[in-house]
Amino acid sequence: MVYKILLFCALLFAISGCQIKQKSNFDGEKLLKQKCAQCHNLDLPPKTFQDEKAPPMMAVAFHIKDFIKASSTSDKIPKAIDFVKDYVIYPSAAKSFCDKKSLKSYGVMPSQKGKVTQDELQAIAEYMFAHYTVKNMNDAQNLQNKLNAMPAGHRIALQHNCLSCHKTGKDLVGPSFHKIALRYKSNLQSIEKSIKNGSTKKWKGYHGVMMPAFGKKLSDKEIKTLAQWIQNH
């Protein structure tokens, strides 16, 4: 009896081990950026350009999921992952799900044999089909619509995490935007300078926390827009 229990446990462990191996331990998001971003736009929702080398990755993921043949809904994603792993190494017009117009426009993708491993492709495909979904697209579009409706300065502040250190009317890591606006209500250039070059020890009571420089992340126009928005508080 003990022997049978041990044998059953060993078998269960072996099966579990096989199932675990099917899930990649690689970082699919990082690999997608490293291996695919040179040709495919990775944005969600995607941006399109006249001189793009390949269709946006969201379109690729949606197209494969729509056209892949599977015996059941649960089998669709595994089949789609297998397709990606094969097609990237051995691409052909016959295998492609693209319409004739798209194939003529983009051409058949070049083989990536020797440039990406099967394990890396597994991780990339897993991430693709988990990330590029209708729900995620709708969530991203709704967020973008909210950002577009905001004043430009507020949008810049959100996109560059300014609100993680400053609040509109409440001190946080740094002084509130209201305090900054009161001090520099007639001196927009000082706010611009702090945003561009960073600053430290300009305010007492904040433990000498340094304001990081955003000169390399924001254009001069964006810095002025952000500074004006802060000054209006």
Sequence and secondary structure as in RCSB ss.txt:
>XXXX:A:sequence
MVYKILLFCALLFAISGCQIKQKSNFDGEKLLKQKCAQCHNLDLPPKTFQDEKAPPMMAVAFHIKDFIKASSTSD
KIPKAIDFVKDYVIYPSAAKSFCDKKSLKSYGVMPSQKGKVTQDELQAIAEYMFAHYTVKNMNDAQNLQNKLNAM
PAGHRIALQHNCLSCHKTGKDLVGPSFHKIALRYKSNLQSIEKSIKNGSTKKWKGYHGVMMPAFGKKLSDKEIKT
LAQWIQNH
>XXXX:A:secstr
 HHHHHHHHHHHHHHHHHHHHTS  S HHHHHHHHHTTTS   SS    TT SS  HHHHHHHHHHH   SSGGG
HHHHHHHHHHHHTTS  TTT  S HHHHHHH      TTTS HHHHHHHHHHHHHHS HHHHHHHHHHHHHHHHS
 HHHHHHHHTTGGGT  SSS SSS  HHHHHHHTTT HHHHHHHHHH B SSSTTSTT  B   TTTS HHHHHH
HHHHHHT 
